[in-house]
């Protein structure tokens, strides 16, 4: 039997490392949580916006997150299977984590079979056409032309621009969070997917809130919260999945 057979699958999203306030404290808590994952986990799903901003330059590594990256490398080396989903803040990770650590990177919601249950997992942004202006902007950022133009900037200039953009976006998002999440794009997407195929669990991030409810006759839909004001994560033990707060354990 494989070393990690019958162990748990863990999910976390929206840690926004590098963003104020108290990124160092969030990173320290995250490192301790990764020790927990290493102890009884077989799979770890990082569901986007793990970094408040990242760009995979050809020769330059973004400053910061050294201990987090080291701990992820330790997990990967121990045999924990790690999947990273790009979010709207860290969509430019490219293949850095794969080459350096062995983390599998995904840019779209992806199916996984875990202990006989079928999951559809992703970050949670741009899933439908409910927000056409955002989807158009996302396509621009995902284009090779935009990426090459940003890569041509000196990293100091590029990161200064990205940091200001990210902070401005976060302030606007915090003011309009209810407006942005209604109607719930993730839930609309999940219901549409169930018309095509059965899934036991849908697991997403992005909305910075916790939702865990039945969708369809025998499926569950989860949005797993965030790691800024809370320390939310989800864990699947082979039968059930639940959202927890690491700060309360």
Helices and strands as residue ranges (DSSP letters): E 8-12, H 23-40, E 41-46, H 66-78, E 81-85, H 96-101, E 104-106, E 110-114, E 117-121, H 132-142, H 144-151, H 155-175, H 177-180, H 185-196, E 201-204, E 210-214, E 220-224, E 232-236, E 241-245, G 246-248
